[in-house]
């Protein structure tokens, strides 16, 4: 298994990028794949200008009121949708819910996060990303309707340290997870770690390029991101991500 870097260490590991013609094979074989931003744009049919235009939305996120560690370091918005083929359908405002089996810290409760702004949902490149991810899921598991959730996250250093995954290494209880790096500003840390679910192998790397992405087959791997700190003493920084999940058969629901 991977071991934590000493606090004084500053080395960053480069992402093990896949090529556009190889990423589906890598995803199927090892349970994850990483793509640079140019590949994301080409595969999704999204434009650099359109994706860049989404980034200011992260300045308008709302505080996460559900953090059990009492932290103030996480802001977020949430949306639900379905997608089949090229048809993306927004779902009326609903809570995010996970069982304790997948999130021992925040599972078992309905979390009503602030909704993603309607203008964001209507952006052509936002919807292009969702359609592409559905095609990825189709390639892995067969064509079918997909039940998706999108989470805009900002982790900041308000309290000196911010925790992207306070629950630790985890699965999300879905079929496909996509973690897009939207921005890193004046921070150190935030290393991504992916482990085999039932084995000793793991990879560690740092996403730095805006709109690069980590794709995960959730049933096969667990993942986490390490805490962030200001790059300079007394400074203030943040890490912005878009996390999209797709699940077959329906949303995770406490009544299911």
N, C-alpha and C positions, 0 to 999 in steps of 0.2 A: 504494500500500500504506500501511497505517497505520504511524506512527512512534511510538517510545516516548516517554512523557512524561518531562520532566526529573525527577530524583530529588526536587526540592523541591516539585513540583506536588502539589496535594491535590484538585483538582477531580474530581468523579465524574460520569459520564454516566449518565442515566437509561435503564433498559431500554426498548427499542422494543416495548412490550407489544402483543400481538394480542388481539382479542376472542374469546370462545368460538365465535362463529359465523364467524370469519374465519381462525382459526389454521391450519386444514388447507390453505386456499388459500395463505396466506403460506408455509407449509412447503413446499408443492409448487412455488411460484413462485420463491422465493429460497433455498431449502435450509435455512432455519431459522425458528423462531418462538419467542417468549418469552411466557410466561403468568404472570399474578400468582397468588398463592395461592388466592384465591377462585375463580378459573376452574379451577384444578387440582382443587379440592374438588368443584366442580359437575360437571366432566367425568368425574372418576374415581369419583364417588359416595363420597368419603371425608369424614370429619368432622374439624373443627378439633381437637377433643379427642383423637381417635385419632392424628392425625399428631403433635400435641404430645407424646403419650405415647411416641412412638418416639424423640424427641430424646435422652433420657438414655442410650440405647444407645451413642451416640457417646463417652460417657465410659468405655466398656469396650472400646475397640478395642485391637488388638495392634500392636506396632512392625512397620513394614515392614523386613524384613531384607534386601531385595534392592536397595536404593538404591546405585547405582554411584558416586555422588558422595560417599559416606561420610556423608551427612546423617542427622540423627535427627529430622527435622521431620515425618515422615509416619507415621501409624498407619492401619490399614485392616482390614477384614474382607471376605470374598468369598463369594458364593453363585452357583450355577448352577440354571437352571430351564428348563422348556419351558412354552409357553402356546399354546393353540389355542381360539379362542372364549373361553368363560368358564372353561375348565379349566386351572388352573395346577398344574404338577407339579414338585416339588422334585427336583433331580438329585443323586445321591450326590456327596460331596466329590471335587472334581477340581481340577487346577491351572488357573491363568490363563496363557494363552500367546498371544503375538502374533509375527508374522514381523517380521524386521528392516525390511522395506519400510514398515511402519506405525509401528514404534517402534525407532528406530536406537539408542537408549540401553539399553532393557531388553528388546528383542525377542530371539527366538531361544532363550529359556530357559523352562523350566517354573517358574512361581512358585507355590508352595504357601502361599498366605496363610491366616491364621486364618479359620475358617468363621464366617459370620453365625450368631448365636445362634438355636437352635431356637425360642425364644419369640418372637423378632423375625419369623422366617419365618411363624409362625402368626398374627400380628396381622392382623386383617381389613382394615385400611386399607393395610397393606403389600401385600397381595394385590390389593386394589382398584387400586392404582397399576399393578401389573403387567398386570392385565387391560385397563385403559384404554390403556396403551402398546401392547399387542397390537392393540387396535382402531385406534389411530393407524397402526400399520404395515400393517394390513389395508387401510385406506383409501388408503394410498399405493401399495401393491404387490400387492394382492389377498389374499384370505383364504387362510391357510396356517398350518402350524405355525411357531412362532418359538422360536429357541434363544437364551435370555437369560442374561446375567450381571449381578449386582448388586454394586456396590462401595461400601462405607461408607468414607469418607475423613475423617480429621482432619489438617489441615496446621497446625502450630503454629510458634511463634517461639522454640523452645528454643535454637536457635543464632543468634538475632537476625534470621534471615530464613527463610521457608519457601517452598518452590516447589511449587505445585499441579501444574504440568506441567513437570517437569525435562527432558523430552524436547523441549520447545518446541512450536511449532504443528504439529499432527499430525491424522491420521485414525486411527480405531480398527479399520478393517477389518470393519465390520459394516454393517447397513442403517439402523438408527435408534439415536440416542444421546439420552438424557435426563439432564440435569445439574440436580438439585434442590439449591437452596441450603437447608441445614438450619439453620445458625447462623453468625453472625459475632460474634466477641467481642474487643473491644479491639485491633483491627488497622486498618491502612491498607494499600491495595493490593488485590490479589485482583480486578483488573479482568478481565472476560471479553472475549475478542476472537475474532471469527468472520470468516474471509476466504473469498472465492470460491476454489475449487480452481484454476481456470485463468483467473482474471481479476484486475483491479486493485481491486475493491470490497471493503470491509470495514466492520464495525461494531464499536464498543467501548462497553461499558457495565458497570455494577457491579450484580450481584444482591445485594440487601440483605434482602428480605423472606423470612422462613422459609417454605419450601415453594413459592416461586416456582420456575419451571423454564425451562431452555433446551432446546428440541428441535432436533435436527440430522439432516438427511439426510446420512449420513456420506460417501456417494460424491460429494457435490457441494461440500462445504466442508471447511476445516480450522479447528481451534480451539485456543485456549490460554487459560490464566489467568495473570496476572502474579504475581510473588512478593508475599508479604505481609511486613509488618514490624509491630512493636508500635506501637500508637497513641501511646504515651508512652515516652520513653526509659527503659530499664530495666524496662519492663512486660513482660507475657506475654499473648499472645492466641492465638486459633485461628480457623480457618475449617472448617466441617463441610459436607460434601456427600454426596449419594447419587447415584451414577452408574449408570444402568441402560442396557444395550445389548441390542439384538435383532438377530438375524441369521437369514436364511432358509437352509435347506438343511443346517444343522448348525453345531456349534461350530467355532471356529478350533482346529485341531489340528495338531501337528507331523507327524503321520503322514499327513495328508490330501494 
